[in-house]
Every structure is written in structure tokens, then in C-alpha cells.
Amino acid sequence: MMITLRVNGTKLQADVGMDTPLLWVLRDHLRLTGTKFGCGAGLCGACTVLIDGKPHRSCITPVKDVQGKSITTIEGIPENHPLIQAWLAEEVSQCGYCQPGQIISAVALLAQTPKPNDTDIDRAMTGNLCRCGTYGRIRRAIHVASANKTSKRGKQP
Amino acid sequence: MTRRQFIKTGAMIGGGLVLACHLPFGRRDSEAASEEVFAPNAFLRIGRDNSVTVIVNKSEMGQGVYTSLPMLVAEELCCDWKKVKFRPSPVAPEYNHAQFGPIMVTGGSSSVRSEWERLSLAGAAAREMLVTAAAQAWQVDPSLCRAENGIVISPSGARLSFGALADKAALLPVPKQPKLKSAKKNLLGTPAKRLDSPAKVNGSAIFGIDVHEPGMLTAVIARPPVFGGKVAHFNADTAKAHPGVRAVVAVEAGIAVAADDFWQALKGRDLLEITWDEGKWAGISTPLMHEQYAHLATTTGLIARKDGDAPTVLAKSHERVEAVFTVPYLAHATMEPLNCFVDLKSDSCLIRTGSQFQTVDRAAAARITGLKPEQITFETTFLGGGFGRRACTGSDFVSEAVQVAKAVGQPIKVIRTREDDMRAGYYRPMWYDRVEACLDKKGYPLAWHHRIVGQSIIAGTPFESAMVKEGIDNTSVEGASDTPYDIPNLQIELHSPANGVPVLWWRSVGHSHTAFVMESLLDDLAHKAGKDPYQYRRTLLAKHPRNLKVLQTAAEKSGWGKPLPKGRGRGIAVHESFGSFVAQVAEVSLDKKGGIKVHRVVCAVDCGRIVNPDTIKAQMESGIIFGLSAALYGAITLQNGRVEQGNYDSYPLVRMAAAPKIEVHIVASNEAPGGVGEPGVPPIAPAVANALFALSGTRVRTLPMTPEAIKTAMKK
């Protein structure tokens, strides 16, 4: 079936079965391979995308459920986003495979809670595994991004 | 578009070797490549645009080689670090490991250690050529000119950039014995930003699983439920009728379903009807193996080390300590499931994947295809974690993809699901250690008789003749047989039973179990002697200043001996591996469910001369979390030949909330460089076990330290 999706602000079409998880439509059909396959069961968070601003595991989200909704993948996060900048500043990435999913979860967290404390971070990020163990740096990067976002806003008249 | 452009250059240097080199330029860099006019050796290209491209012969799996190896070249080249780029090397003899023989491999925490000299010389040689080119242009003595930040400066202050000199330098002879700079370092020892970070935060980094080529199919393989199983017969009629499924083929690993996309292949696989011949390992189970190992540990094994006469001394002792340690099989569980892309043609083959073992994988592909290894192009992508799994002695994930490509006749990407990845092997072996020890009158170890039981990861592989000596696979006993502790009567024995479970090196290899045994029992003996475990170790390591220094640093920085909040315990461990020395102090408490919560880990590392201090810290942090997942949760178990775990619900890893605060202290050292990828792993399990003992008086000698394991140990 031909389906139409709104991904990163652009309307895109793919010819797939309606039960196909969004992850594989993104990766195999739309070639947006920044969203990763890790577990296929919503256990690792590598496939996290935003659907209407909320984080979802695209590996267990049938594509039929997201037609007409706004999907944001890592490719849709601007380079100057405070989280991207903080990820670079704190040198978070090691192998890097889980980081797109981590960043998307963090984007959702800051949208909801602009100044998260450590408990907020634990709660929002617990679904994202990192086998390289970059958790301490992810936590720091979220705090840094949160501070930068707040201070920039503070400067605005 | 042409896939590859070959440029042949004549004079090449690698560690003083002059080599001929075919230099492939990957497509993504083709524009820059045309400007790369100065190619003084296999590892370096300098362009007219002042770009410096370092060709890296090690796989980037998170450990930072795409940054640390370029830093080694750039330090001696005296270029502008901001102009430095990395490019993965092809598979060719000049990119073989500088110490491990004719093989391209990333492993053994050896990248910086083994490449330091060769890459330093490569950078120095290029610098001398650029300086000579400038001196000739100015008609001055080259020894009066200097290179700095990508520019050659004449005695009178005239300046020429590396880019402007690249064409001329390319015509000069390559110095056979380039001189290294003075001791002063500009880059080495200063934190540098990883060159691969930008691509890893915007989704553009290409891992093996992301490879896509026109006409490519994606395949998944239905695999036997037990190791060594084979297909008896199968029916693929309904699978073949599933939309998108293009081929179903039998290969060594099982039945492969190839389809237009992954999901179709997976759905097609669900429709296969397969009867398996389960073979001779269908009855194995880890409890049965445990019994077998326990029995073996009561019998004499092959002697891996013998000082004095431990059995006789122990026989006379009235106060023997007997201890049994067990650790389970462990999966590497890289975040990126194993995968491999293969495009096989009649006279050539392209393999693109994340491998740590390119030469071995390519040789396996050659055997399957009948091509010569040189006819096979092997391109290395980013690795979504390695930890040893992608240096497979059996080349499993590459071989199966080549077989599928051969059978299907189209470009293929084989992907393992998480369950495929976790159940099809390979694993860190299960180990059973039995130790008897006794103390001298002062309370220090007088005798230590240690039997180690577990599979050899090397036996039965092509590396057996080189790596197993008189029946002893050193990777089974490392960390015990070479213990620095001063024990006058020390005997280490080894049993290497064989069974059908595929085993492999797993981040820190033998040290992952021996450090747990040595450092846990040492702690016990200290307590038995009524001594502080830190001071006890200091006495026993008196002749080992590097072990001593990291031990002391970790103790001091952690506040060893100072009171802790109620309900917390502190444990210490120190271990040498891969040429580096690491000590860790863990602070733990018990949660309401009886599980261990690790609050803080203080780590001290001496890895000799350093390249990128931030990478060293990152690798220690990484090793600690990796080791903690194993210490607290990790176990692969078998029942009726079947692996009982399949995904991250049954094989949990440390998550954000369980990750302790980690402080890493690098001990300044001018010793030879050591590894950093693995040495952070071994001390954490014993540090946590020792902290639990300090907290509760309970000694856990079984990993993982689950609430159940702790409860069982408390009853003893």
C-alpha cells in the first residue's frame, strides 16, 4: 500500500504493508538510517523518534498508526540545537549507535521539562540503552543543554 | 559512478618498511581525493587545500581510534589539527597489525600501543619532505627551517603552507630514517575532540546495518535452536509467497529468506516450516556443565604456573581457605546487531561491514567464493560496538552473508535480529575457579592453589598453533598466572573442557574472570588476617610501583578509610591488563529488593604515555559500566541446548538510573603506552563484591550478583 508520512516537515511516500513498523519504513524505504534497530521489542530505545512531539519506539509502532502525524527523526534535529551542541561539547559519543535515540529522548524531555533534575533524567532516559556506558556524559550534556537553552531565553527581551 | 579509483604510489614507508601501495579512494571523499597530491606513505595524504587525511587501519568501535591514531601522525607532522580528517583503510598488507603478524585486526587494546612508532615515523617523514620542499624553493638549508601548524617557516620568516608544498614534496625521496621531534608535545596529552562525533550526533554515520546499494536484498536467517544443529528438511512455499520475498536458500547457518526489505524478510522467515536435526549438543545445559566443571576442578589440570609447592604447603596447613568462584557465559550484546553486506560478482566481491578482523573475514569469504583474497574488496564501516564480537575466529557473520549472496545471486545485506544475535553465539566462556589458600604467620598468603575450568576460546581455531602452548591457552589464565602478588607457593592449573558452545574474546578476555577471583579472594584473606584490604594489597605489591601508584591514587581520591553514610560499603580492587594498571574503589548500598546499588566509582589508571586523555577517561567509564552490567545482571544460560535469553529483557544491561557517578584519575607516567579499551573492565566486579562484603559481611563468589545470589550467599 502506498502511504504518505510527514517526516521532518516533508511529505514522503512509501509502498509498504500497513503492519510494517515505522522503523523499517524510515530505514529501508525513506533511507533515513539515523534511526537505529537495536532490539525490535521496545527495550533499547535506539529507534526512538518523535511522533507529534512525543517519544515513541518506532520498532514497535506500525506505520498505519502514524499516517497524518508529524514524525521527527535525528535527521530533523537542527545542528544548532542545544542538545546536539551539548553532545559535542561533552564528547558523549563512543560507538555512537544508540546516540540518535538518546538525543531524541532528550529532546522530548527538554520540551516537557526545560530544567530537568537527575530524577527527571533517570525517568526520561531509562528506556535508552548504551552498551558503551556513556550515561554520565549523557546526563551532563542534558544539564548543559538545559542551562544553555534557559540562559538564551533569559537574554531575550 | 566508478566505485573505486586507484592511484599507485611508489615509495611507501611503514615503520621503516618500504612498501608498494594501491591506494583506494572511497566515494565519499572523491572530491577531496583529487586534491590529495602528497601521499608519502600508506597512512597519510596531504591536499593542495591543506587538508591532512590520516588513513586509519583500525576499526572505530567507540574506543576513539579515528581520533587517537590521527593525533599520532599529526603530532609529528606539525600540521594544523583543524585540517585533519580520518579515512578507514582498505585491507592491504601495509595496514596489517604492527605486532600481531600478517593480519588486519583491531583488538587486544593494542591500537595506540602498536601504531605509536609507525604513525609517528609516518608523520615525521612527511614533515621532513615538506620542509625540504620549502627549503629548496627558498634555496636555504632545510635544517634552518621549521614546520608549525601546517606551515613551513624559513629562517627569515617566509612561510609556505603544506598545501602549497604538497606537489613539490610528492616528488622528493621518502626519508628512510626520519627524526622524531623533541619531547615537547603539542597534541599528545591534551584532550582533543573526537573527529567522528559530528557524524554520530546527526544520524549520518554509516554503520554496517545502514549500508544500502541499488538492487540489494535484505536477508534474515532461520537458525537451528541448538549449537551444531542442521536443517533436516524444510518447506518454504508459504514463505516464498509472502509479499517482497525474493529467495529462500539453505546455507550453513540455516535457511535464509531474502526480501526487498527487512520486515518482509522477517515475516517470510516466520512462515518457514523447518525440521531440525539438533545434533549432539541438544542435551547440554549450564547446570550440567557446572557439575562437570566442579568435578574437573577436583582433579589436577595442566600447570600454567608453579612457584614453590602450594599443594604440599596447603596439605600441612591447619587453616586453609577454600573458595569456589563461578561466572556465566556472557553475550557481547553490541547495540548494533551483527550484519554484513555482500555484493558478489563472478570475478570480484565487495564486502562492507563493521569488522574487527578484516583479513580473517576476507580469507573466509575467499574460501566460500573461490576468489582470491585480493579480488575481494573489504570496506570497514563504523562498528556499533565491538567488544571482541566482531573479531570472530569463525568469521560467522561475514561467512553467512557471503553464502547467502552466493546462493541468491544478488547483492545482499544479512541482518541478525537481537534474538538471532544473542542466541547464535559467540560468548565469553563460563568459568569455574576453585582456590585453596593459606596464610603465613603475619597473615599474608603463603600458598595459593588455583584450578581454572572453562573452554578455550582459541582451541580449534586457526590461531591454536600460535596461541595455545603445551595445552595452555594463555587467555584462559591471564590475570592469574601472571599475578603480581608476592605469593611464595603459587600453583595455577587449567582444565579446558570442550562443548558445543561457541566462545570468543569478550572485552578484557581472561581478565574478566581472573580479576574477580584474585581480587575477591585477596580481599577475603585480608579480612581473615584482620588487615585493611587496601593496606594488605600495598604490602603484597611492594615491588610493583605502577600497581601501587594506581591503588594509592584510587584509595586517596575515594576517601578510603573515611566514614561513609550509614548503609554504604566501600570496596577496592586493582588489576593489570593489556599493559595498563587500573584500580577502582566502588561505593555500594543494598536496595529494598536486596539488589546492589553502586553509587560511586573512583578509578585510577596508569596507561603509560598518553594520546587523548578524554578518550582514556571515556574508556574507563565505558569499561566500568560494561563490567557492571556483567557483575550485576549478565548471564547466558542453556537448557536442553537452547539459550534461554534473547533480548534486553532477559539479558539486562545497566541503564541510566543504575549508572554510578564515575571519577577517573589518570596517573602521569612516562612508561610505554598501554591499552585503554579493556583494562577498565576487570576491577569493577571484585570492587563491588568487596564493597558488598564490607557493607554486609556477605561474600558473593558467583556472578552476576543478583538479589537471589546475594540471598544465597548470606545463608552460607
Boltz contact constraints between the chains, C-beta under 6 A:
constraints:
  - contact:
      token1: [A, 20]
      token2: [B, 263]
      max_distance: 6.0
  - contact:
      token1: [A, 24]
      token2: [B, 261]
      max_distance: 6.0
  - contact:
      token1: [A, 24]
      token2: [B, 262]
      max_distance: 6.0
  - contact:
      token1: [A, 24]
      token2: [B, 263]
      max_distance: 6.0
  - contact:
      token1: [A, 28]
      token2: [B, 261]
      max_distance: 6.0
  - contact:
      token1: [A, 28]
      token2: [B, 262]
      max_distance: 6.0
  - contact:
      token1: [A, 33]
      token2: [B, 210]
      max_distance: 6.0
  - contact:
      token1: [A, 34]
      token2: [B, 203]
      max_distance: 6.0
  - contact:
      token1: [A, 38]
      token2: [B, 335]
      max_distance: 6.0
  - contact:
      token1: [A, 39]
      token2: [B, 418]
      max_distance: 6.0
  - contact:
      token1: [A, 39]
      token2: [B, 647]
      max_distance: 6.0
  - contact:
      token1: [A, 39]
      token2: [B, 648]
      max_distance: 6.0
  - contact:
      token1: [A, 40]
      token2: [B, 417]
      max_distance: 6.0
  - contact:
      token1: [A, 40]
      token2: [B, 418]
      max_distance: 6.0
  - contact:
      token1: [A, 41]
      token2: [B, 647]
      max_distance: 6.0
  - contact:
      token1: [A, 43]
      token2: [B, 647]
      max_distance: 6.0
  - contact:
      token1: [A, 43]
      token2: [B, 648]
      max_distance: 6.0
  - contact:
      token1: [A, 43]
      token2: [B, 649]
      max_distance: 6.0
  - contact:
      token1: [A, 44]
      token2: [B, 648]
      max_distance: 6.0
  - contact:
      token1: [A, 74]
      token2: [B, 203]
      max_distance: 6.0
  - contact:
      token1: [A, 75]
      token2: [B, 203]
      max_distance: 6.0
  - contact:
      token1: [A, 84]
      token2: [B, 201]
      max_distance: 6.0
  - contact:
      token1: [A, 87]
      token2: [B, 201]
      max_distance: 6.0
  - contact:
      token1: [A, 88]
      token2: [B, 197]
      max_distance: 6.0
  - contact:
      token1: [A, 91]
      token2: [B, 614]
      max_distance: 6.0
  - contact:
      token1: [A, 93]
      token2: [B, 197]
      max_distance: 6.0
  - contact:
      token1: [A, 93]
      token2: [B, 200]
      max_distance: 6.0
  - contact:
      token1: [A, 94]
      token2: [B, 62]
      max_distance: 6.0
  - contact:
      token1: [A, 95]
      token2: [B, 61]
      max_distance: 6.0
  - contact:
      token1: [A, 95]
      token2: [B, 62]
      max_distance: 6.0
  - contact:
      token1: [A, 95]
      token2: [B, 384]
      max_distance: 6.0
  - contact:
      token1: [A, 95]
      token2: [B, 385]
      max_distance: 6.0
  - contact:
      token1: [A, 96]
      token2: [B, 200]
      max_distance: 6.0
  - contact:
      token1: [A, 96]
      token2: [B, 205]
      max_distance: 6.0
  - contact:
      token1: [A, 97]
      token2: [B, 335]
      max_distance: 6.0
  - contact:
      token1: [A, 97]
      token2: [B, 336]
      max_distance: 6.0
  - contact:
      token1: [A, 97]
      token2: [B, 384]
      max_distance: 6.0
  - contact:
      token1: [A, 98]
      token2: [B, 335]
      max_distance: 6.0
  - contact:
      token1: [A, 99]
      token2: [B, 200]
      max_distance: 6.0
  - contact:
      token1: [A, 100]
      token2: [B, 203]
      max_distance: 6.0
  - contact:
      token1: [A, 122]
      token2: [B, 656]
      max_distance: 6.0
  - contact:
      token1: [A, 122]
      token2: [B, 657]
      max_distance: 6.0
  - contact:
      token1: [A, 125]
      token2: [B, 656]
      max_distance: 6.0
  - contact:
      token1: [A, 126]
      token2: [B, 655]
      max_distance: 6.0
  - contact:
      token1: [A, 126]
      token2: [B, 656]
      max_distance: 6.0
  - contact:
      token1: [A, 126]
      token2: [B, 657]
      max_distance: 6.0
  - contact:
      token1: [A, 129]
      token2: [B, 653]
      max_distance: 6.0
  - contact:
      token1: [A, 131]
      token2: [B, 335]
      max_distance: 6.0
  - contact:
      token1: [A, 131]
      token2: [B, 385]
      max_distance: 6.0
  - contact:
      token1: [A, 132]
      token2: [B, 62]
      max_distance: 6.0
  - contact:
      token1: [A, 132]
      token2: [B, 622]
      max_distance: 6.0
  - contact:
      token1: [A, 133]
      token2: [B, 621]
      max_distance: 6.0
  - contact:
      token1: [A, 133]
      token2: [B, 622]
      max_distance: 6.0
  - contact:
      token1: [A, 133]
      token2: [B, 625]
      max_distance: 6.0
  - contact:
      token1: [A, 133]
      token2: [B, 626]
      max_distance: 6.0
  - contact:
      token1: [A, 135]
      token2: [B, 656]
      max_distance: 6.0
  - contact:
      token1: [A, 135]
      token2: [B, 659]
      max_distance: 6.0
  - contact:
      token1: [A, 136]
      token2: [B, 621]
      max_distance: 6.0
  - contact:
      token1: [A, 136]
      token2: [B, 662]
      max_distance: 6.0
